Amino acid sequence: MSFPIENILLGISILLLISIVLSKSLGKYGIPALILFIGVGMLAGSEGIGNIHFNDPGLAQSMGTVALTIILFSGGLDTRWETTKPILWRGVMLSTIGVFITALLMGLFVWYITDFTLFEALLLGSIVSSTDAAAVFSILRSKSIGLKHNLRPTLEFESGSNDPMAYFLTVSFTYLVLHEGQASLWNLIPMFFLQMSIGAVMGVVMGRVMVWVINRISLQQDGLYPALTLGMVIFTFAFTTVIKGNGFLAIYIAGVILGNRNFIHRGSLIRFYDGLAWLMQIMIFLTLGLLVFPSQMIPVLGTGVLISVFLMLVARPLSVFLSLIPFRSTLRDKVYISWVGLRGAVPIVFATYPMLAGVEKSTMIFNIVFFIVLTSVMLQGTTLTQVAGWLRLSRRDRALKRLQLGDEMGYDMKNALVEIELTPDSLANGKSIVELQFPKSSLIVLINRGGKYVTPNGATVLEPNDKLLVMIDNDSELEKVNTALGITV
């Protein structure tokens, strides 16, 4: 049955608006926005009140690939090299060795408790082996709780860089399932290094090309710059994939390189991709919610619970602890990283690959993966703040607003403006600015006092609930500023 285009657009707009309104109203209760998007899609589906019949895994996979490309590029743009550099190799180990160990352990467990063949079980383990960038970025960045010991950049870098490994494993085991007895896993090892090498090289090359093109080309309309960069983003992924490289790795590296270089319209472009990434997240979760049939999940309920529990409590923790052996990390850090093993849209998108390839048990695999994602986001996604508090790893982020200076001009300046609110118990209350042991390179630029703005000088006495606009050089200096103000983080 065909529908007029205006009816299709009307349905899409209604689903989009409902998703955003629900995320705004229910998000304050700790319910992750992503689970709401899936819920809206399921309610609108053929077994929900919307009765929208959608059963096209190919279209869902295509939309998911485009969405994941945008999300990874946006995540790369937001990755700051100065915070990522100290945890680079730790993140690399988690996103490669950690993903492989998770897939292996999951595969062996599924093989033991089900009638799956070994390759079918390893395929399922590969699909759910990576954490989801969209889920981790949206949940971590929506909270007002900071994390100690560089945990946030570690988790964000891992989630942004581990999809290429999971993608390779998924495609490889799909091939092995279809050609069992005719192909060997060892034959795929050279292909892995070839794909990753091509992807890394293309990411570095295209990241630098993007910087050069944006700064050298002179477009008559500023609104064309987002279109220009979007074209280069899609080209980077598509061309890398065509020449047998890993397009997901290429696009993430290109985003990291561009995000840490100077280019014009920097602030507006970063905001454009941030908004576009959110739109892609909503679109993909709605689409995948439409694709699932809740009645088909009932037969796999028991198996799904066992696999989800094993993933959250055994496979993920073991992969984290083993991957971090070469690094000095506290037990609490490892436990928290283990718990932030959020699964989201990426495993569901990857689950469509065996469906399109014609794998015999692909429908069962898809339903199990969908169940794992639901339990992960509902259980882990809603308890990140509480677990961080239990492990004494949380710190309140007093920087309510942050502006990277030079964004609009294209300069990646180290200076940033942060807004810090003095709590009633702050030791700085009643003291003049000159009495504070402020870092020499930091400066209080403005004070918001009950809606009135005060230009400070050394004799200005600070009061409770003052909002200070402070210029700092880097994130480590923010801790010294908080110490000077007597704020416990």
C-alpha positions in Angstrom: 0.0 0.0 0.0 1.4 3.4 -1.0 0.9 6.6 0.9 1.0 10.2 -0.3 4.3 12.0 0.5 2.4 14.5 2.7 1.0 11.7 4.9 4.5 10.2 5.3 6.0 13.6 6.2 3.1 14.1 8.7 3.8 10.8 10.3 7.5 11.4 10.6 7.0 14.9 12.0 4.5 13.6 14.7 6.9 10.8 15.7 9.8 13.3 15.9 7.9 15.8 18.0 6.5 13.2 20.4 10.0 11.8 20.9 11.4 15.2 21.8 8.6 16.2 24.1 8.8 12.9 25.9 12.5 13.2 26.3 12.1 16.6 27.8 9.3 15.7 30.2 10.5 12.2 31.3 14.2 12.9 31.2 14.1 14.6 34.5 13.1 11.3 36.1 16.3 9.7 34.9 14.8 7.8 31.9 17.3 7.9 29.0 16.1 9.8 25.9 17.2 6.9 23.7 14.9 4.4 25.3 12.0 6.8 24.8 12.8 7.0 21.1 12.8 3.3 20.8 9.5 3.1 22.8 7.8 5.6 20.5 8.9 3.6 17.5 7.6 0.4 19.0 4.2 2.0 19.9 3.9 3.4 16.4 4.8 0.0 14.8 2.6 -2.7 13.3 2.0 -4.2 16.8 1.5 -0.8 18.5 -1.2 1.8 18.5 0.2 3.5 15.4 -0.2 0.3 13.3 2.6 1.5 10.9 3.8 -1.6 9.0 7.6 -1.4 8.5 9.6 -4.5 7.8 12.6 -3.4 5.7 15.9 -4.4 7.3 17.8 -3.1 4.2 16.4 0.4 4.6 17.0 0.3 8.3 20.6 -0.7 7.8 21.2 2.1 5.2 19.7 4.7 7.5 21.6 3.3 10.4 24.9 3.5 8.5 24.3 7.1 7.5 23.3 8.0 11.1 26.3 6.2 12.6 28.6 8.0 10.2 27.3 11.4 11.3 27.3 10.4 15.0 30.9 9.2 14.9 32.1 12.3 13.0 30.3 14.6 15.5 31.9 12.6 18.4 35.3 13.1 16.8 34.8 16.8 16.5 34.0 17.0 20.2 37.1 14.9 21.2 39.7 17.2 22.7 43.2 16.0 22.1 44.6 17.5 25.4 42.2 15.3 27.4 42.4 12.3 25.2 46.2 12.1 24.9 46.8 10.9 28.5 44.3 8.0 28.0 44.9 7.3 24.3 46.5 3.8 24.6 44.1 2.8 27.4 41.2 3.7 25.1 42.8 1.9 22.1 43.1 -1.3 24.2 39.5 -1.1 25.3 38.3 -0.5 21.7 40.3 -3.3 20.1 41.4 -6.1 22.5 38.4 -5.3 24.8 35.9 -5.7 22.0 37.5 -8.9 20.8 37.5 -10.4 24.4 33.9 -9.4 24.8 32.9 -11.1 21.5 34.8 -14.2 22.3 33.4 -14.6 25.8 29.8 -13.9 24.6 30.2 -16.3 21.8 31.4 -19.2 24.0 28.5 -18.5 26.5 25.8 -18.4 23.8 27.3 -21.5 22.2 27.0 -23.3 25.6 23.4 -22.3 26.5 21.8 -22.4 23.0 21.7 -24.6 20.0 23.7 -22.0 18.0 26.7 -23.3 16.1 30.0 -21.8 17.3 30.2 -19.3 14.4 26.6 -18.3 14.9 27.3 -17.7 18.6 30.4 -15.7 17.9 28.4 -13.7 15.4 26.0 -12.7 18.1 28.8 -11.9 20.4 30.5 -9.7 17.8 27.3 -7.8 17.2 27.0 -6.7 20.9 30.7 -6.4 21.5 31.1 -2.6 21.3 29.7 0.1 23.4 27.4 2.6 21.6 28.7 6.1 20.9 25.3 7.6 20.7 24.2 6.1 24.0 27.4 7.0 25.9 27.7 10.5 24.5 24.0 11.4 25.2 23.8 10.0 28.7 27.2 11.1 30.0 26.9 14.6 28.6 23.3 15.1 29.8 24.3 14.6 33.4 25.6 17.4 35.7 27.9 14.9 37.4 31.6 14.9 36.4 33.9 11.9 36.7 37.3 11.7 38.3 40.6 10.2 36.9 39.9 11.1 33.2 37.1 8.5 33.2 34.8 10.6 30.9 37.3 11.0 28.0 38.2 7.3 28.4 34.6 6.2 28.1 33.8 8.6 25.2 37.0 7.7 23.3 36.3 4.0 23.7 32.7 4.3 22.5 33.7 6.5 19.6 36.5 4.2 18.4 35.3 0.7 19.1 32.6 0.4 16.4 35.2 -0.4 13.6 36.4 -3.5 15.5 32.8 -4.7 16.1 31.9 -4.0 12.5 34.8 -6.1 11.2 34.0 -9.0 13.5 30.3 -8.8 12.5 31.0 -8.9 8.8 33.6 -11.6 9.2 31.5 -14.0 11.2 28.5 -13.4 8.9 30.8 -14.6 6.1 32.0 -17.5 8.1 28.5 -18.6 9.0 27.5 -18.6 5.4 30.7 -20.4 4.3 31.2 -22.7 7.2 33.8 -25.3 6.3 34.9 -23.3 3.3 36.6 -20.4 5.0 38.9 -20.0 8.0 39.1 -17.3 10.6 42.8 -17.1 10.1 42.3 -16.0 6.5 40.5 -12.9 7.8 43.4 -11.6 10.0 45.3 -10.0 7.0 42.0 -8.4 5.9 41.6 -6.9 9.4 45.0 -5.2 9.4 44.4 -4.1 5.8 41.0 -2.5 6.6 42.2 -0.8 9.7 45.3 0.5 8.0 43.4 1.9 5.1 40.8 3.4 7.4 43.4 5.1 9.6 45.4 6.5 6.7 42.2 7.8 4.9 41.0 9.3 8.2 44.3 11.3 8.7 44.4 12.3 5.0 40.8 13.4 4.8 40.9 15.2 8.2 43.7 17.4 6.9 42.1 17.8 3.5 38.9 19.1 5.3 40.9 21.7 7.2 42.7 22.9 4.1 39.5 23.0 2.0 37.4 24.8 4.6 40.1 27.5 5.2 41.1 27.9 1.6 37.8 27.9 -0.3 35.8 31.2 -0.2 32.1 30.5 -0.4 29.7 33.4 -1.0 27.2 32.1 1.5 28.2 31.0 5.0 25.3 28.5 5.0 27.1 26.4 2.3 30.0 25.4 4.7 27.9 22.8 6.5 26.9 21.4 3.1 30.5 21.4 2.0 31.7 19.5 5.1 28.8 17.1 5.0 29.8 16.2 1.4 33.4 15.5 2.5 32.2 13.5 5.5 30.0 11.2 3.3 32.8 11.0 0.7 35.3 9.9 3.3 33.2 7.1 4.6 32.0 5.9 1.1 35.4 6.1 -0.6 37.2 4.4 2.2 34.7 1.6 2.2 34.9 1.2 -1.6 38.7 0.8 -1.5 38.2 -2.0 1.2 39.1 0.2 4.2 37.1 0.7 7.4 34.9 3.7 6.8 33.8 4.1 10.4 37.4 4.3 11.6 38.2 6.8 8.9 35.4 9.1 9.6 36.1 9.1 13.4 39.8 9.9 12.9 38.9 12.6 10.4 36.5 14.2 12.9 39.2 14.1 15.7 41.8 15.8 13.4 39.4 18.5 12.2 38.1 19.1 15.7 41.6 19.8 17.0 42.7 22.1 14.2 41.9 25.7 13.4 39.2 26.4 10.8 36.8 29.1 10.0 33.2 28.9 11.3 34.4 26.4 13.8 31.7 27.1 16.4 28.7 27.1 14.0 29.9 23.9 12.3 30.4 22.0 15.6 26.9 23.1 16.7 25.5 22.0 13.3 26.9 18.5 13.6 25.9 18.3 17.3 22.3 19.0 16.3 22.5 16.7 13.2 23.9 13.9 15.4 20.9 14.2 17.7 18.6 14.1 14.8 20.3 11.0 13.5 20.0 9.4 16.9 16.3 10.0 17.1 15.8 8.8 13.5 17.7 5.6 13.9 16.0 4.7 17.2 12.6 5.4 15.9 13.3 3.4 12.8 14.6 0.4 14.7 11.7 0.6 17.1 9.4 0.4 14.1 11.3 -2.6 12.8 11.0 -4.8 15.9 8.0 -7.0 16.6 7.4 -7.2 20.4 5.6 -10.6 20.0 8.7 -12.2 18.5 10.7 -11.2 21.6 8.6 -13.3 24.0 10.1 -16.6 22.9 13.7 -15.4 23.5 12.9 -13.7 26.8 14.6 -16.2 29.0 17.6 -16.6 26.8 17.9 -12.8 26.4 17.9 -12.3 30.2 20.7 -14.9 30.7 22.8 -13.4 27.9 22.2 -9.8 29.1 23.2 -10.6 32.6 26.3 -12.5 31.4 27.3 -9.5 29.2 26.9 -6.9 32.0 28.3 -8.9 34.9 30.9 -11.2 33.3 31.9 -10.5 29.7 32.2 -6.8 29.9 34.0 -6.7 33.3 36.5 -9.4 32.2 37.3 -7.6 29.0 37.9 -4.3 30.8 40.1 -5.9 33.5 42.2 -7.8 31.0 42.5 -4.9 28.6 43.7 -2.6 31.4 46.4 -4.9 32.8 49.2 -2.8 31.2 47.9 0.4 32.8 47.7 1.8 36.3 44.0 2.0 37.0 42.2 1.7 40.4 39.8 -1.1 41.1 36.9 1.5 41.3 37.9 2.9 37.9 37.7 -0.5 36.3 34.4 -1.4 37.9 32.9 1.8 36.6 34.2 1.4 33.1 32.8 -2.1 33.2 29.4 -0.8 34.2 29.3 1.9 31.4 29.2 -0.8 28.8 26.1 0.7 27.2 24.6 -1.0 24.1 22.5 1.1 21.8 21.6 1.5 18.2 24.9 0.2 16.8 24.3 -3.4 17.8 20.8 -3.3 16.4 22.1 -1.9 13.1 24.8 -4.6 13.0 22.1 -7.2 13.6 20.6 -6.4 10.3 23.7 -7.6 8.4 23.0 -11.3 9.0 19.3 -10.7 8.2 20.2 -9.2 4.8 22.9 -11.9 4.2 20.3 -14.7 4.7 21.7 -16.2 7.9 19.3 -18.9 9.0 18.9 -17.7 12.6 19.2 -14.0 11.9 15.7 -13.2 13.2 16.4 -14.8 16.5 19.8 -13.0 16.7 18.0 -9.7 15.9 15.4 -10.2 18.7 18.1 -11.2 21.3 20.2 -8.2 20.4 17.2 -5.9 20.6 16.4 -7.3 24.1 20.1 -6.9 25.2 20.0 -3.2 24.1 16.8 -2.5 26.0 18.0 -4.1 29.2 21.4 -2.3 28.9 20.0 1.2 28.4 17.3 0.7 31.0 19.5 -0.8 33.7 22.9 0.6 33.1 21.9 3.9 31.5 19.6 4.9 34.4 22.2 4.1 37.1 25.4 5.7 35.9 25.2 8.6 38.3 24.3 6.4 41.3 27.1 3.9 40.6 29.6 6.8 40.2 28.5 8.0 43.6 28.8 4.6 45.2 32.3 4.2 43.9 33.1 7.8 45.0 34.1 8.7 41.5 31.7 11.5 40.8 32.3 15.2 41.2 29.8 17.9 40.6 30.4 19.9 37.4 30.3 23.5 38.6 31.0 24.8 35.1 27.4 25.3 34.0 28.4 27.1 30.9 31.5 26.8 28.9 32.7 28.8 25.8 35.8 27.9 23.9 37.3 31.2 22.9 38.0 31.7 19.2 35.4 29.1 18.1 33.7 31.4 15.6 37.0 32.8 14.3 38.4 29.3 13.8 41.2 29.5 16.3 41.6 26.5 18.7 42.6 28.6 21.6 43.4 27.1 25.0 41.5 29.7 26.9 37.9 29.0 27.9 35.2 30.8 29.8 33.4 28.8 32.5 30.5 29.8 34.7 31.0 28.7 38.4 28.2 29.2 41.0 29.2 29.8 44.6 27.3 27.5 46.9 26.2 28.7 50.3 28.9 26.6 52.0 31.7 27.9 49.8 34.7 29.2 51.8 35.0 32.1 49.4 31.8 33.7 50.6 32.5 37.0 52.4 36.0 37.3 51.0 37.4 39.8 48.6 38.9 38.6 45.4 42.3 39.8 46.4 42.2 37.4 49.4 41.7 34.3 47.2 44.7 32.3 46.1 43.7 32.3 42.4 45.9 30.8 39.7 47.9 33.7 38.1 46.6 32.8 34.6 42.9 32.7 35.7 40.7 35.8 35.8 37.2 36.5 37.1 35.7 38.5 34.2 32.2 39.1 35.4 29.9 38.3 38.3 26.1 37.6 37.9 24.6 38.6 41.3 20.8 37.9 41.3 20.4 39.0 37.7 22.6 42.1 38.1 26.1 42.1 36.6 29.1 43.3 38.6 32.4 44.1 37.0 34.9 42.8 39.7 38.1 44.2 41.0 40.4 43.1 43.8 38.2 44.6 46.5 34.9 43.0 45.3 33.5 40.8 48.1 32.0 37.5 46.9 28.5 36.4 48.1 26.6 33.1 48.2 25.0 32.1 44.9 27.2 34.5 42.9 27.8 33.2 39.4 31.4 33.9 38.4 32.5 34.0 34.7 36.1 32.8 34.9 38.7 32.7 32.2 41.0 29.6 32.4 43.7 28.2 30.3 42.9 24.5 30.6 40.8 21.9 32.4 43.4 21.2 35.1 43.4 24.9 36.0 39.7 24.6 36.7 40.5 22.4 39.7 42.8 25.0 41.1 40.1 27.6 40.7 37.6 25.5 42.5 40.1 25.0 45.3 40.7 28.7 45.6 36.9 29.3 45.8 36.5 26.6 48.5 34.3 24.5 46.3 34.4 20.7 46.8 34.2 18.8 43.5 
